[in-house]
Amino acid sequence: MEKSQRLARLLKVQNQLKALHETQRAGHLRAAHEAEARASEVAARKDAPDSLAALFPELYERSIARAFQDRDHALSAAETEAAKIAVETARCRLLDRDRQIAFRQEERAREERDGLESVERMLGRAPDSK
């Protein structure tokens, strides 16, 4: 297997890894959005006229604080995944560049080999035609 083919296979794996990180980041962002919505919902229930917030204020506050904590944790995880995506993107670009270089070198070597074989055939036939 030629170098360009090996690099192409590696590039495919790197792209799959990048897609995995993108999916995980999207999941973390969705979780952050859900946590924020949960905090807003609890805060709205706390302020509702039929609320039990007067009887259990700590329960509502803890629930809101936990939701914001979950949101912050999810956003932090999403940032980590974004950094991983950036690394994988850079790796993909480098691999693609290396693959293109290897392909051009292999192409050049094939052309030189074909040219040399043509010259050898011509030189090999020249003495026979005399």
N, C-alpha and C positions, 0 to 999 in steps of 0.2 A: 504494500500500500504506500502510495506516495505521500510526501509530507503535506501537500495541499489538501489531500483527502482526509488525513488524520486531523489537520487543523479545522477542516469543515465539520467533522464529527464533534470535535471539542467545542466549536462555536455553537453547534446545535444544543449541546448540553448546557453551555453557559446561558444561552437564551432561555432554556427551560428553567434554569435556576433563577434567572432574573424575573421570569413570569411568576414563579412561586413567591418571591419576595413582594412583587406587586400585588398578588392576591392576598398575602398576609397583611400588607399595609392597608389594603382596602377593608379587610375584616376588622383591623384595629380602629380605623376611622369610623366604621359603622358602629362598633361597640362604644366609641367615645360619643357619638351622636345619640345613641340609645341611652347612655348614662345621663347625658345632659337633659334629654327629654324626660327621663325619670325624675331628675331633680326638679325640673320645672313643674311636673305633674304633682309631686309631693308638696311643693311650695304653694301651688294653686289650691290643693286640698286643704292645706294648713290655713289658708286665708278664707276658705269658704265659710258661709254662715253656719252650716250644720257640722262643722269640724269638731273633732275631739282634741284639737290642739291645746285648748285651755286645760284639759285634764292631763294630757301627755305631751307637753312641749318638747321634752328631751328626745322622745321617740321620733318626732318629726325632724328635729334638728340633726339627730344622728343619721337618719335616713338620707337627708339632703347632703350632709357632709360625706357620707359613704358614696353617694352617687357622684359627687364632684371628685372624690378621690379615685373612683373607678374611671371617670373621664380622663383625669390627669394621667393615670397609669396607661390607659389605652393610647392617649396622644403621645406619650413618651415611647411606647412600643412602636407606634407608627413612625416616629422620627427615626428610631433605630432601623426600621425596615427601609426607610427612605435612604439612609446612608448606605445600606447594603445594596439597594437598587443602583445607587450612583457608582459603587465599586464594580458591580456586575456590568453596568453599562460601559465603564471604562475598559474592563477586561474584554468585553465583546468587541469593542472598537479596535483594541490592540490585536486581538486574535484575527479579526477580519482583515486588518491591514497585513498581518503576517501571512495569512492565507493567500491574499492577493499577490504578495511578493513571491511566495513559494510557487504559486501557479505560474507567474511570469517567468521565473527562473527555470521551472520544469519545461515550459513551452520553448524557451530559448534553447535549452539543452537538447530538446527533441529536434528542433529546427537545425541546430548545428550537426547533430548526429545524422539526420536525413541528408543534409548537404554533403557531409563527409562520405556517406555511403554512395551518394550519386557520383561524387568525384572518383571514388574508388572503382565504381562500376565502369565509368568512362575510361579511366586509366587502364583498367583490366581488359577492356575491349580494344583499346587502341593498338596494342601490339598484334592482336589477332587479325585485324583488318588489313594489315600490310601485306 
